[in-house]
C-alpha cells in the first residue's frame, strides 16, 4: 500500500515543507514519494491552492497535506479565526473530487511544535529556555526560537532552515500530546 502513495505537501514556505516531509517519513516509518509546493506566503497559498491541487493531482499525487499558519490579526494581535480559515481552505480544495487531504493549521506557526519538546529547546538554547506545556499559547514562536538561540554575541544560532533537523529530533508523542494540530496530522498519517 505505501508504495502507491505519493503525498503532495503544500505550505507557506520551503522550510515548512521540509519539516512536514521529515515528520511524514518519521510517522510512516518509510521514505514516501512526495512533491511539494511552497507558496511563499499565506495569501498566495489561498489564491493558488485550487490550481496547485489540480496540477499535483495530475502529477500523480493521491494524498494532500495543506499546512497554513493561524496568524495574528495585525490590528489587535489576536489570533485569526481557525474555523473560518479551515472553511476557506476546505472550500478551495473541494473542487477536486475524491481528494484524500488533511488541512493542518498550526497555531500560530509550525515552529510552536518545537516548543513542546524539552530536548529541542535545550538543543537551541542550552539551559536558557523551557519547553512549553501549551505551545499554541506562545505568541510569535518562530521569533522566540530565534531569541532563545542567541549566544553571548547576540547572534542567533537558529533559523527556519533548521526546521528539517528539528523535525528529526522532535519527540512525536510529546508534541502530539501538547499540540492538537500536530496530533491531528499524525492521526491522519497513521490512517493511510
Secondary structure as a PSIPRED ss2 file (coil, helix, strand):
# PSIPRED VFORMAT (PSIPRED V4.0)

   1 X C   1.000  0.000  0.000
   2 X H   0.000  1.000  0.000
   3 X H   0.000  1.000  0.000
   4 X H   0.000  1.000  0.000
   5 X C   1.000  0.000  0.000
   6 X E   0.000  0.000  1.000
   7 X E   0.000  0.000  1.000
   8 X E   0.000  0.000  1.000
   9 X E   0.000  0.000  1.000
  10 X E   0.000  0.000  1.000
  11 X E   0.000  0.000  1.000
  12 X C   1.000  0.000  0.000
  13 X C   1.000  0.000  0.000
  14 X H   0.000  1.000  0.000
  15 X H   0.000  1.000  0.000
  16 X H   0.000  1.000  0.000
  17 X H   0.000  1.000  0.000
  18 X H   0.000  1.000  0.000
  19 X H   0.000  1.000  0.000
  20 X H   0.000  1.000  0.000
  21 X H   0.000  1.000  0.000
  22 X H   0.000  1.000  0.000
  23 X H   0.000  1.000  0.000
  24 X H   0.000  1.000  0.000
  25 X H   0.000  1.000  0.000
  26 X H   0.000  1.000  0.000
  27 X H   0.000  1.000  0.000
  28 X H   0.000  1.000  0.000
  29 X C   1.000  0.000  0.000
  30 X C   1.000  0.000  0.000
  31 X C   1.000  0.000  0.000
  32 X C   1.000  0.000  0.000
  33 X E   0.000  0.000  1.000
  34 X E   0.000  0.000  1.000
  35 X E   0.000  0.000  1.000
  36 X E   0.000  0.000  1.000
  37 X E   0.000  0.000  1.000
  38 X E   0.000  0.000  1.000
  39 X C   1.000  0.000  0.000
  40 X C   1.000  0.000  0.000
  41 X C   1.000  0.000  0.000
  42 X H   0.000  1.000  0.000
  43 X H   0.000  1.000  0.000
  44 X H   0.000  1.000  0.000
  45 X H   0.000  1.000  0.000
  46 X H   0.000  1.000  0.000
  47 X H   0.000  1.000  0.000
  48 X H   0.000  1.000  0.000
  49 X H   0.000  1.000  0.000
  50 X H   0.000  1.000  0.000
  51 X H   0.000  1.000  0.000
  52 X H   0.000  1.000  0.000
  53 X H   0.000  1.000  0.000
  54 X H   0.000  1.000  0.000
  55 X H   0.000  1.000  0.000
  56 X H   0.000  1.000  0.000
  57 X H   0.000  1.000  0.000
  58 X H   0.000  1.000  0.000
  59 X C   1.000  0.000  0.000
  60 X C   1.000  0.000  0.000
  61 X C   1.000  0.000  0.000
  62 X C   1.000  0.000  0.000
  63 X E   0.000  0.000  1.000
  64 X E   0.000  0.000  1.000
  65 X E   0.000  0.000  1.000
  66 X E   0.000  0.000  1.000
  67 X E   0.000  0.000  1.000
  68 X C   1.000  0.000  0.000
  69 X C   1.000  0.000  0.000
  70 X E   0.000  0.000  1.000
  71 X C   1.000  0.000  0.000
  72 X E   0.000  0.000  1.000
  73 X C   1.000  0.000  0.000
  74 X C   1.000  0.000  0.000
  75 X C   1.000  0.000  0.000
  76 X C   1.000  0.000  0.000
  77 X C   1.000  0.000  0.000
  78 X C   1.000  0.000  0.000
  79 X E   0.000  0.000  1.000
  80 X C   1.000  0.000  0.000
  81 X C   1.000  0.000  0.000
  82 X H   0.000  1.000  0.000
  83 X H   0.000  1.000  0.000
  84 X H   0.000  1.000  0.000
  85 X H   0.000  1.000  0.000
  86 X H   0.000  1.000  0.000
  87 X H   0.000  1.000  0.000
  88 X H   0.000  1.000  0.000
  89 X H   0.000  1.000  0.000
  90 X H   0.000  1.000  0.000
  91 X H   0.000  1.000  0.000
  92 X H   0.000  1.000  0.000
  93 X H   0.000  1.000  0.000
  94 X C   1.000  0.000  0.000
  95 X C   1.000  0.000  0.000
  96 X C   1.000  0.000  0.000
  97 X C   1.000  0.000  0.000
  98 X C   1.000  0.000  0.000
  99 X C   1.000  0.000  0.000
 100 X C   1.000  0.000  0.000
 101 X E   0.000  0.000  1.000
 102 X E   0.000  0.000  1.000
 103 X E   0.000  0.000  1.000
 104 X E   0.000  0.000  1.000
 105 X C   1.000  0.000  0.000
 106 X C   1.000  0.000  0.000
 107 X E   0.000  0.000  1.000
 108 X C   1.000  0.000  0.000
 109 X C   1.000  0.000  0.000
 110 X H   0.000  1.000  0.000
 111 X H   0.000  1.000  0.000
 112 X H   0.000  1.000  0.000
 113 X H   0.000  1.000  0.000
 114 X H   0.000  1.000  0.000
 115 X H   0.000  1.000  0.000
 116 X H   0.000  1.000  0.000
 117 X C   1.000  0.000  0.000
 118 X H   0.000  1.000  0.000
 119 X H   0.000  1.000  0.000
 120 X H   0.000  1.000  0.000
 121 X H   0.000  1.000  0.000
 122 X H   0.000  1.000  0.000
 123 X H   0.000  1.000  0.000
 124 X H   0.000  1.000  0.000
 125 X H   0.000  1.000  0.000
 126 X C   1.000  0.000  0.000
 127 X C   1.000  0.000  0.000
 128 X C   1.000  0.000  0.000
 129 X C   1.000  0.000  0.000
 130 X C   1.000  0.000  0.000
 131 X C   1.000  0.000  0.000
 132 X C   1.000  0.000  0.000
 133 X C   1.000  0.000  0.000
 134 X C   1.000  0.000  0.000
 135 X H   0.000  1.000  0.000
 136 X H   0.000  1.000  0.000
 137 X H   0.000  1.000  0.000
 138 X C   1.000  0.000  0.000
 139 X C   1.000  0.000  0.000
 140 X C   1.000  0.000  0.000
 141 X H   0.000  1.000  0.000
 142 X H   0.000  1.000  0.000
 143 X H   0.000  1.000  0.000
 144 X H   0.000  1.000  0.000
 145 X H   0.000  1.000  0.000
 146 X H   0.000  1.000  0.000
 147 X H   0.000  1.000  0.000
 148 X H   0.000  1.000  0.000
 149 X C   1.000  0.000  0.000
 150 X E   0.000  0.000  1.000
 151 X C   1.000  0.000  0.000
 152 X C   1.000  0.000  0.000
 153 X C   1.000  0.000  0.000
 154 X C   1.000  0.000  0.000
 155 X C   1.000  0.000  0.000
 156 X E   0.000  0.000  1.000
 157 X C   1.000  0.000  0.000
 158 X C   1.000  0.000  0.000
 159 X C   1.000  0.000  0.000
 160 X H   0.000  1.000  0.000
 161 X H   0.000  1.000  0.000
 162 X H   0.000  1.000  0.000
 163 X H   0.000  1.000  0.000
 164 X H   0.000  1.000  0.000
 165 X H   0.000  1.000  0.000
 166 X H   0.000  1.000  0.000
 167 X H   0.000  1.000  0.000
 168 X H   0.000  1.000  0.000
 169 X H   0.000  1.000  0.000
 170 X C   1.000  0.000  0.000
 171 X C   1.000  0.000  0.000
 172 X H   0.000  1.000  0.000
 173 X H   0.000  1.000  0.000
 174 X H   0.000  1.000  0.000
 175 X H   0.000  1.000  0.000
 176 X H   0.000  1.000  0.000
 177 X H   0.000  1.000  0.000
 178 X H   0.000  1.000  0.000
 179 X C   1.000  0.000  0.000
 180 X H   0.000  1.000  0.000
 181 X H   0.000  1.000  0.000
 182 X H   0.000  1.000  0.000
 183 X H   0.000  1.000  0.000
 184 X H   0.000  1.000  0.000
 185 X H   0.000  1.000  0.000
 186 X H   0.000  1.000  0.000
 187 X H   0.000  1.000  0.000
 188 X H   0.000  1.000  0.000
 189 X H   0.000  1.000  0.000
 190 X H   0.000  1.000  0.000
 191 X C   1.000  0.000  0.000
 192 X C   1.000  0.000  0.000
